[in-house]
């Protein structure tokens, strides 16, 4: 992979910008990344972004950092990975260093709380907007097994509160089983 | 010495927290509060609140804060490095493997089944936050409904779908509007 200074620079600015505004956990940053790297810059395709999400979620460590590592490797190899990770961890480090001087006042401030409460509504809208777009492309696949996996995973996660890791592992097992069966069928023919 | 301790304490947090922020909280507590006594329990509780209010992964926030308290900027850097190094190794290995086998048909077929599940997980995460926004309390009942929150959500969803507005702009507008609504309609 040829190292491109301009791409690295863009990757750094994008991850810095995304990380600065990522409130509310790992799934939010994955959604911002999808919008930036898939829809806007076309560096990654939609399928790959879903694979990145699954890997970032199931590997140990912070989802945002994991996703940055995967996106960085994909875009510019090792140095892309370093760039994306630095871009992702710099904003929280700087912000927390500044806040640490008056953090008790910050935690108790009513105006701060109200702004954050409003932003939470925006976070829900962003996640569901991305899920909507991804969901329609699953529905277009017209494969009953895809529909079944989508439905079962949703019920397990949202209604039953099953740990996300188990859901990913179970779907992986279904995928392997299906592939093994169709492979066997191909061999018999 | 203290740098090494910080590094290894947060290395464990990074290595054993699987599945995001909420998995990391008890691990941070056991290292920074119980094992080393770097933070008091009330300082830790405030830290969790602040970490939730500021951007970035909770583990990185906690590492920065604890490192700063114990050993200044250097401590913050060492603790953060400790917390991300398991990811740097393991996830990099995953990235390289993925890049290598991405074009393999069997691997692609298996991933085909994984993708709808990931979509469902994203959908579920969004709905969970929406539930938190729409109802102030744990129980879902009409008298607990937060109408301003529901309105903000509906508006944000509409402009994102219809006009593909920049999500970060939408986020900031939601925050500003919520403050404005409460300023106009009084403090409830």
Interface residues (C-beta under 8 A of the other chain):
Chain A: X17 X19 X20 X21 X22 X23 X24 X25 X26 X27 X30 X31 X32 X35 X47 X48 X50 X51 X53 X54 X55 X56 X57 X58 X59 X60 X61 X62 X63 X64 X65 X66 X69 X70 X73 X74 X81 X85 X89 X91 X92 X93 X95 X96 X97 X99 X100 X103 X104 X106 X107 X111 X112 X113 X114 X115 X116 X117 X118 X119 X120 X121 X122 X123 X124 X125 X126 X127 X128 X129 X130 X131 X132 X134 X135 X138 X145 X146 X147 X149 X150 X151 X152 X153 X154 X157 X158 X163 X164 X165 X167 X168 X170 X171 X172 X174 X175 X176 X178 X179 X182 X183
Chain B: X14 X15 X16 X17 X18 X19 X20 X21 X24 X46 X47 X49 X50 X51 X52 X53 X54 X55 X56 X57 X58 X59 X60 X61 X64 X65 X68 X69 X73 X76 X77 X80 X83 X84 X86 X87 X88 X90 X91 X92 X94 X95 X96 X98 X99 X102 X106 X109 X110 X111 X112 X113 X114 X115 X116 X117 X118 X119 X120 X121 X122 X123 X124 X125 X126 X127 X128 X129 X130 X132 X133 X149 X150 X152 X153 X156 X157 X160 X161 X167 X168 X170 X171 X172 X173 X174 X175 X176 X177 X178 X179 X182
